[in-house]
Every structure is written in C-alpha cells, then in structure tokens.
Amino acid sequence: MKKSIVLKIISIILAVLTLLSLICAATVTGGGFLDLSNIARAFFISVAIVFGILAMVSWKFSKPKN
C-alpha cells in the first residue's frame, strides 16, 4: 500500500475516535458519593483534542507534494 493511502485511513480512524470521544464527553453522567464525571469529561475532551490534531496532521501529510 502507498503511504498516502495508509495515512488517509489512519486519519479517518482518528476522526471517528474523535467523534466517539466527544459523544462520551457529552453523555457522561454521575452522581452519588464519589462523583468522577467531571474528571471523565475532562479526560474525554482532552483525548478528543489529541485525536483531532493527529487526524488533521496525518491528513495533511497524506497529500501529494507539489
């Protein structure tokens, strides 16, 4: 496989993981004595940011050079 195709596949997978992480961050709920929902929400948002940046970088490097 060509390098550009592999990078595009990786970029698409990272974009899907970004969306899933944002969905998890939006739907996390908590309650009770030991409420860790804020920590989980911050974790999922930070993971979404990292995956989003990696997806954009890998998509950019998959483009052919002029």
C-alpha positions as CSV (number, residue, x, y, z in Angstrom):
1,M,0.0,0.0,0.0
2,K,1.1,3.5,-0.6
3,K,2.0,5.8,2.2
4,S,-0.7,8.3,1.3
5,I,-3.5,5.7,1.5
6,V,-2.3,4.4,4.9
7,L,-2.2,7.9,6.2
8,K,-5.7,8.7,5.0
9,I,-7.0,5.5,6.6
10,I,-5.3,6.4,9.9
11,S,-6.7,9.9,9.6
12,I,-10.3,8.6,9.1
13,I,-9.9,6.2,12.1
14,L,-8.7,9.1,14.3
15,A,-11.5,11.3,13.2
16,V,-14.1,8.6,14.1
17,L,-12.3,8.2,17.5
18,T,-12.6,12.0,18.0
19,L,-16.3,11.9,17.4
20,L,-16.8,8.9,19.8
21,S,-14.7,10.7,22.4
22,L,-16.8,13.8,22.1
23,I,-20.0,11.8,22.4
24,C,-18.7,10.1,25.5
25,A,-17.8,13.5,27.0
26,A,-21.3,14.9,26.3
27,T,-23.1,11.9,27.7
28,V,-21.1,11.1,30.8
29,T,-23.3,11.4,34.0
30,G,-22.5,10.9,37.6
31,G,-23.9,11.2,41.0
32,G,-23.7,9.8,44.4
33,F,-20.9,9.8,47.0
34,L,-17.9,9.5,44.6
35,D,-18.7,11.6,41.6
36,L,-16.0,11.3,39.0
37,S,-18.0,12.5,36.0
38,N,-16.1,15.9,35.8
39,I,-12.8,14.0,35.6
40,A,-14.1,11.6,33.0
41,R,-15.5,14.5,30.9
42,A,-12.2,16.4,31.0
43,F,-10.3,13.2,30.0
44,F,-12.6,12.5,27.1
45,I,-12.4,16.1,25.9
46,S,-8.6,16.1,26.1
47,V,-8.5,12.7,24.2
48,A,-10.8,14.2,21.5
49,I,-8.4,17.2,21.1
50,V,-5.4,15.0,20.8
51,F,-7.1,12.6,18.3
52,G,-8.4,15.6,16.3
53,I,-4.9,17.2,16.0
54,L,-3.4,13.8,15.0
55,A,-6.1,13.3,12.4
56,M,-5.5,16.7,10.8
57,V,-1.8,16.2,10.8
58,S,-2.0,12.7,9.2
59,W,-4.5,14.0,6.6
60,K,-2.1,16.9,5.8
61,F,0.8,14.6,5.3
62,S,-1.2,12.3,3.1
63,K,-1.5,14.9,0.4
64,P,0.9,14.7,-2.5
65,K,3.7,17.2,-2.7
66,N,3.8,19.7,-5.4
